[in-house]
Amino acid sequence: MFRRIFEFATNHPRSTFRGTMVFLISIVILQNYESTSIDFLFWTLADSPKIFVILISMLIGALVWEMYRPASFMALNKH
C-alpha cells in the first residue's frame, strides 16, 4: 500500500503538493476558527473568527508592501 502511495506521489508531484496544501490549510482554518475581538483605538470588532483576522492582516500587509516596494527597488537600481 505504501509503495502505491509513493509511486503516485512521485508520478504526480503537482497533485501531491496540492493535496498536501489543502490538508494543511484546512488544519489551520479549523484550529483558528474560535471567536476573538479586536480593539483598535475607539473601534471594537467583536466575535470574529481568528482566521478572518489573520487573513485580513495578511491582506493589509501585502497591500502596504506593494505600495512601498517599487520605491525601494527603484532607489536600489539608481546606484
N, C-alpha and C positions, 0 to 999 in steps of 0.2 A: 504494500500500500504506500509506504513512504517513497519507494522507488518511483511509482507512478506520479506522485505529487512532485518529486524532484524533477522528473522528466518534463512534466507540464511547465514547471517554473522555469526551467532552462530553455524550453522551446517557445514559451510565450512570456517574455520578460515584461512587456508593457501591461498585459493583463494581470500578471502577478503584482506589479507595482501598484496598479490602480486598485486592485482588491485590497492590498495591504493598507493603502492610504485611506480608502473608505472605512475600513475597520478601525484604524487609529483615530480618524476624525469622529466617527460615531462614539468611540470611547470618551474622547474629550468633551463632546457635546453632552453625553449622559452624565459625566462627572461634574459638569458646570451648569446644570440646569436649575439648581436651587435659586431662590429669590434673594435679591440683595437690594439695597437702596444706595443712591448716590446723592451726596450733598455738595453742591457747587455754589459758592457764595450764598445768595439768598434763595436759590432754587433747589428743590428736592425732587428727585425721581424715585418713587418707592415701588417695591415689588416688581423689579425687572429681573429676568434670568441673567445669571452671570455670563453666559455665553454671548448674549447681546451686548453686554458691557465690554467684553473682551473684543468682539468683532468691531464695534463702533470705535473703540480706542485704536485698534489696528488701522481702521479706515482713516481716522483723523491723522494718525501718524504718517500714513502713506501720502495723504494729501499735502501735509506740511513738508515732507521730504521732497515731493515732486515740485513744490513751489520754490524751494530754496536750492535744489540740486543744480539746475542749469547755471545759476550764477557762480556757484563754487567751481564747477568744471570749466567754465569759460575763463575764470580767473587763473586756473592752473594752466590752461592752454596758451595764454598770452606770453608766458615766460619762455 
